[in-house]
Amino acid sequence: MPVRNKTSAQPGLTGTVRVDRRTKVLLPRLRPGDIAVIDHLDLDRATAQALLDARVAAVLNVSPFLSGRYPALGPALLAQGGVLMVDRLEGLQHVTDGSRVRVHDEMVYVDNKPVALGREVGADLLDQEMTQARSGLATQLETFTHNSTEFLRREEALLLHGEGLPSGGARLAGRPAVIVVEGQEHRSELRRIGAFVRERRPVLIGVDRGADVLHEAGLAPHVVVLENSGGELPSAATLRAARDVVVRVDRGDRRPLEHLERLGLRPVRVETSATSEDIALLLADDGDASVIVGVGMHATLDEFLDRQRAGLASTYLTRLKVGQRLVDATAVPVLYSGRLRPRHLFLALLVGLLALTVALATTPVGQEWLAQAWAWFESLRSQVAGWLS
């Protein structure tokens, strides 16, 4: 666990450092109180949320948290979580994975020796840089437009005609589909559509660790879509429970998927530059799902730009492709009130009969009927008592 040093000789924050320039590889190794060392330009919100979920004490970044190209959403999320942030670090080659370090006044110490210097990113600096970054949105939109054109040129067959997509064992035609990805408040969103899932019995598709989210909720994913990038996989139990496992690989990547085959799985490969999340959407759309409910996948302009990866154009064009089929999970409780159950009809009938009885009791005829009914009941009770005695 991290230690906020209180003595004058050892001020600052001390903890175990975890180092990896590949953030996806680093995340599974983090433990509460660790100090994460990354090289992540323009930290996105999804990665920041993963760092918060790992309960790190500090994040040391070789690259700037905000480059000024666009207002990345990750730094603000870390700041709200009280995580110490230092970026533009120099000298981290002297910091080894697993060692104990101390961070104080933008300096990193190993055995009380200063080895790396950076820039602490506080609330004031973050506000200033976010304001500057918003002015760069026009340039980012131009780049985004160009990337979208290039992606469409490369992936036209996949995007427009579904070429290369597996036929999937889980029957989708005419059924709703629920796609779960790790995102902001994805667990609460899944809980809020619980009635929809129970009553409509949709095809459940988990994307990467989103499959574990389904499994933890007591739901077995029908399809799991994975990114073959060396990141953390869903649990073996989750993968074995799925009917189909689909793996997104880069074009030309012919390496065998031994890590999945060792689990007794027969994964299906999809070669594309699209993301695993977008492959899940295209699978549901190609399978003619009646509606696609997205859990954890929001797509405002800020969130599109926040992705800042090769999949940005993929995400945009895929959502254009699936069109009106896609519904955000946050909208489902508003649009879907649930099926009418027999008990609902019985309760309404019971309330109606009670209201009718009360109304009749206020009339002379109704009072006479009630008196006759009571006399009949007393007679019946006397007869039963006589039989039992």
C-alpha positions in Angstrom: 0.0 0.0 0.0 1.2 3.6 -0.6 2.5 5.6 2.3 2.1 9.3 2.5 5.3 10.2 4.3 4.7 12.5 7.2 8.3 13.0 8.4 10.3 15.9 7.2 13.1 13.6 6.1 10.9 11.5 3.8 8.1 13.6 2.4 5.9 12.6 -0.6 4.3 9.3 -1.6 6.0 5.9 -1.5 4.8 2.7 -3.2 5.7 -0.2 -5.5 6.2 0.8 -9.0 4.8 -1.2 -12.0 6.4 -0.3 -15.3 5.2 -1.1 -18.9 4.9 1.2 -21.9 2.1 -0.9 -23.1 -0.8 0.2 -20.9 -3.0 -2.8 -21.7 -0.3 -5.2 -20.6 0.3 -3.2 -17.4 -3.3 -3.0 -16.2 -3.7 -6.6 -15.2 -0.6 -6.5 -13.1 -1.6 -3.5 -11.0 -2.5 -3.9 -7.3 -4.0 -1.4 -4.9 -1.5 1.2 -3.8 0.9 0.6 -6.8 2.5 3.5 -8.7 1.8 2.9 -12.4 4.4 4.0 -15.0 3.0 4.4 -18.5 3.8 6.0 -21.8 0.3 7.1 -22.9 -0.2 10.3 -24.8 -3.7 11.9 -24.2 -5.0 9.5 -21.6 -8.4 8.3 -22.5 -11.3 7.8 -20.1 -11.5 4.0 -20.4 -7.8 3.6 -19.5 -8.2 6.1 -16.6 -11.2 4.2 -15.3 -9.2 0.9 -15.4 -6.4 2.6 -13.4 -8.9 3.8 -10.9 -10.5 0.4 -10.6 -7.0 -1.0 -9.9 -6.8 1.6 -7.1 -3.4 2.9 -8.0 -1.9 5.7 -5.8 -0.1 7.5 -8.6 0.3 7.5 -12.3 3.7 8.5 -13.8 3.5 9.2 -17.5 6.5 9.5 -19.9 4.2 11.3 -22.4 1.9 14.3 -21.6 -1.5 13.5 -20.2 -2.8 16.2 -22.5 -1.0 17.1 -25.7 -3.3 19.9 -26.6 -4.7 18.2 -29.7 -8.1 17.6 -28.1 -9.6 17.5 -24.5 -8.8 13.9 -23.4 -11.2 12.7 -20.7 -8.8 10.5 -18.7 -6.8 13.1 -16.7 -9.9 14.7 -15.2 -11.2 11.3 -14.1 -7.9 10.5 -12.3 -7.9 13.9 -10.7 -11.4 13.4 -9.4 -10.3 10.0 -8.0 -7.4 11.7 -6.0 -4.7 10.0 -8.0 -1.3 11.8 -8.1 -0.3 12.5 -11.7 3.1 13.3 -13.0 3.9 13.4 -16.7 6.7 14.3 -19.1 9.0 12.2 -17.0 12.7 11.9 -17.9 15.1 9.4 -16.4 12.7 6.5 -15.9 15.2 4.1 -17.3 16.7 4.0 -13.8 13.4 2.7 -12.4 12.9 -1.0 -12.4 9.6 -2.8 -12.2 8.6 -3.9 -8.7 11.0 -1.6 -6.9 9.9 0.9 -4.2 10.0 4.5 -5.2 9.1 7.8 -3.6 7.4 10.7 -5.5 7.8 14.2 -4.1 7.8 17.6 -5.7 7.8 16.2 -9.3 10.8 14.1 -8.5 11.0 10.3 -8.4 13.4 8.8 -5.8 14.9 5.3 -5.5 16.7 4.7 -2.3 16.4 8.4 -1.6 18.3 9.2 -4.7 16.6 11.4 -7.4 16.4 9.4 -10.6 13.6 11.0 -12.7 12.0 14.4 -13.0 8.6 15.3 -14.4 5.7 17.7 -14.1 2.9 17.3 -11.6 -0.5 17.7 -13.1 -2.8 19.4 -10.6 -6.3 20.7 -10.9 -5.3 24.3 -12.0 -2.9 23.1 -14.7 -5.4 20.5 -15.9 -8.2 23.2 -16.3 -5.8 25.4 -18.2 -4.7 22.7 -20.6 -8.2 21.4 -21.2 -9.2 24.9 -22.2 -6.3 25.1 -24.7 -7.1 21.6 -26.0 -10.6 22.5 -26.9 -9.3 25.0 -29.4 -7.7 22.1 -31.3 -10.9 20.2 -32.0 -11.2 21.6 -35.6 -7.9 20.0 -36.6 -8.8 16.7 -35.0 -12.1 16.6 -36.8 -10.3 17.1 -40.1 -7.9 14.2 -39.3 -10.9 12.1 -38.2 -12.6 12.6 -41.5 -9.5 11.6 -43.4 -9.1 8.4 -41.2 -12.7 7.5 -41.8 -12.2 7.6 -45.6 -9.1 5.4 -45.3 -10.9 2.9 -43.1 -13.8 2.6 -45.4 -11.4 2.0 -48.3 -9.7 -0.8 -46.4 -12.7 -2.4 -44.8 -15.5 -1.8 -47.4 -16.2 -5.5 -47.8 -16.5 -6.1 -44.1 -18.4 -3.0 -43.2 -20.9 -2.9 -46.1 -21.2 -6.6 -46.9 -20.2 -8.5 -43.8 -17.4 -10.4 -45.6 -15.1 -12.2 -43.1 -17.6 -12.3 -40.3 -18.4 -15.8 -38.8 -21.9 -17.2 -39.2 -22.1 -17.7 -35.4 -23.8 -20.5 -33.6 -26.0 -18.2 -31.5 -29.1 -17.6 -33.6 -29.7 -13.8 -33.8 -32.4 -13.4 -36.5 -35.3 -11.6 -35.0 -34.0 -11.7 -31.5 -32.6 -8.7 -29.5 -28.9 -8.6 -28.7 -27.2 -7.1 -25.7 -23.5 -6.2 -26.2 -21.5 -5.5 -23.0 -18.1 -3.7 -23.0 -16.1 -2.3 -20.1 -17.0 1.4 -19.9 -18.2 4.0 -17.5 -21.0 2.6 -15.2 -21.3 -0.6 -17.3 -22.3 -2.7 -14.3 -25.1 -0.3 -13.2 -26.4 -0.1 -16.8 -26.6 -3.9 -16.9 -28.5 -4.0 -13.7 -31.0 -1.4 -15.0 -31.9 -3.5 -18.0 -32.3 -6.6 -15.9 -36.1 -6.9 -16.6 -35.4 -6.6 -20.3 -32.9 -9.4 -20.2 -35.1 -11.7 -18.1 -38.2 -11.2 -20.3 -36.8 -10.9 -23.8 -34.0 -13.4 -23.4 -31.6 -11.6 -25.8 -28.4 -13.0 -27.3 -25.7 -11.9 -24.9 -22.4 -10.7 -26.4 -19.4 -9.9 -24.2 -16.5 -7.8 -25.5 -13.2 -8.5 -23.9 -13.6 -8.2 -20.1 -17.2 -7.3 -20.7 -17.8 -11.0 -20.9 -16.7 -11.3 -17.2 -19.2 -8.5 -16.3 -22.0 -10.7 -17.8 -20.7 -13.8 -15.9 -20.5 -11.9 -12.6 -24.1 -10.9 -13.1 -25.1 -14.6 -13.4 -25.5 -14.4 -17.2 -23.7 -16.7 -19.6 -22.5 -14.9 -22.7 -23.6 -16.6 -25.9 -20.7 -14.9 -27.8 -17.4 -13.5 -26.6 -15.4 -11.2 -28.9 -11.8 -10.7 -28.0 -8.9 -8.4 -29.0 -5.8 -10.4 -29.7 -3.5 -7.8 -28.3 -1.9 -9.4 -25.3 -4.3 -7.7 -22.8 -6.1 -9.4 -20.0 -8.6 -12.1 -21.1 -11.9 -13.0 -19.6 -11.7 -15.9 -17.1 -11.5 -19.4 -18.4 -14.9 -20.2 -16.9 -16.5 -17.3 -18.8 -14.9 -18.3 -22.1 -15.9 -22.0 -21.7 -19.5 -21.0 -21.0 -19.8 -19.1 -24.3 -21.1 -20.9 -27.4 -18.8 -18.9 -29.7 -15.5 -17.2 -29.2 -14.5 -14.7 -31.9 -11.0 -13.2 -31.9 -10.1 -10.0 -33.8 -6.6 -10.1 -35.3 -4.7 -7.7 -37.5 -4.7 -8.4 -41.2 -1.9 -10.8 -42.2 -1.5 -12.1 -38.6 -1.3 -15.9 -39.0 -0.1 -16.7 -35.5 -2.0 -19.6 -33.9 -4.3 -18.7 -30.9 -2.6 -21.2 -28.6 -3.5 -19.5 -25.4 -7.2 -20.0 -26.2 -6.8 -23.5 -27.8 -5.1 -24.7 -24.6 -8.4 -23.9 -22.8 -10.2 -26.4 -25.1 -11.7 -23.6 -27.2 -12.1 -23.3 -30.9 -11.9 -19.6 -31.6 -13.0 -18.0 -34.8 -10.6 -15.5 -36.3 -11.7 -12.2 -37.9 -8.9 -10.3 -39.7 -9.6 -6.6 -39.7 -8.4 -3.2 -38.4 -11.8 -2.6 -36.8 -12.0 -3.0 -33.0 -13.4 -5.9 -31.0 -16.3 -3.7 -29.9 -17.2 -2.9 -33.5 -16.9 -6.5 -34.6 -19.6 -7.4 -31.9 -21.9 -4.7 -33.4 -21.3 -5.9 -36.9 -22.0 -9.5 -35.9 -25.3 -8.5 -34.3 -26.3 -6.4 -37.3 -25.2 -9.1 -39.9 -27.2 -11.7 -37.9 -30.3 -9.5 -38.3 -30.9 -8.8 -34.6 -34.2 -7.0 -34.0 -32.5 -4.5 -31.7 -29.0 -4.0 -30.3 -28.6 -2.8 -26.8 -25.2 -1.4 -26.0 -24.0 -1.5 -22.4 -20.9 0.6 -21.6 -20.6 2.0 -25.1 -21.5 5.7 -25.3 -20.6 7.8 -28.3 -20.7 11.6 -27.8 -18.3 13.7 -29.8 -16.0 14.1 -26.8 -16.0 10.3 -26.4 -15.3 9.7 -30.1 -12.3 12.0 -30.0 -11.2 10.6 -26.6 -10.6 7.2 -28.1 -7.7 8.6 -30.3 -6.7 5.2 -31.7 -6.9 3.4 -35.0 -10.4 2.3 -34.1 -11.8 5.8 -34.0 -12.9 5.7 -37.6 -14.1 2.1 -37.1 -16.3 3.1 -34.2 -17.9 6.0 -36.1 -18.6 4.1 -39.4 -19.8 1.0 -37.6 -22.4 3.0 -35.7 -23.5 4.5 -39.0 -23.8 0.9 -40.4 -25.9 -0.5 -37.6 -28.1 2.7 -37.6 -31.4 2.5 -35.9 -30.8 -1.0 -34.5 -28.5 0.4 -31.8 -30.0 1.6 -28.5 -28.0 2.8 -25.5 -28.7 0.8 -22.4 -29.5 4.0 -20.5 -32.5 4.5 -22.7 -34.0 1.0 -22.2 -35.6 1.6 -18.8 -37.4 4.6 -20.3 -38.6 2.8 -23.5 -39.3 -0.7 -22.1 -41.7 -1.1 -19.1 -41.8 -4.9 -19.2 -44.4 -7.5 -20.2 -47.8 -7.7 -18.6 -47.7 -10.7 -16.3 -50.7 -12.8 -15.1 -50.2 -11.6 -11.5 -50.6 -8.0 -12.7 -54.0 -8.9 -14.2 -55.0 -10.8 -11.0 -54.0 -7.8 -8.8 -56.0 -5.4 -11.0 -59.0 -7.7 -10.9 -58.8 -8.0 -7.1 -58.5 -4.2 -6.7 -61.5 -3.8 -9.0 -63.7 -6.2 -7.1 -62.7 -4.6 -3.8 -63.7 -1.2 -5.1 -67.0 -2.6 -6.4 -67.8 -4.2 -3.1 -67.1 -0.9 -1.2 -69.3 1.0 -3.6 -72.2 -1.5 -3.3 -72.0 -1.4 0.5 -73.0 2.3 0.4 -76.4 1.5 -1.3 -79.5 0.0 0.3 -79.5 -2.9 -2.2 -75.9 -3.5 -1.5 -76.4 -3.5 2.2 -79.2 -6.0 1.9 -76.9 -8.3 -0.3 -74.1 -8.1 2.3 -76.6 -8.9 5.1 -77.8 -12.0 3.2 -74.3 -13.0 2.4 -73.3 -12.7 6.0 -76.3 -14.7 7.1 -75.4 -17.5 4.6 -71.8 -17.5 5.8 -72.9 -17.8 9.5 -75.3 -20.7 8.6 -72.5 -22.5 6.7 -70.1 -22.0 9.6 -72.6 -23.5 12.1 -73.2 -26.6 9.8 -69.4 -27.2 9.6 -69.0 -26.8 13.3 -71.8 -29.4 13.8 -70.1 -31.9 11.5 -66.8 -31.5 13.4 -68.3 -31.8 16.9 
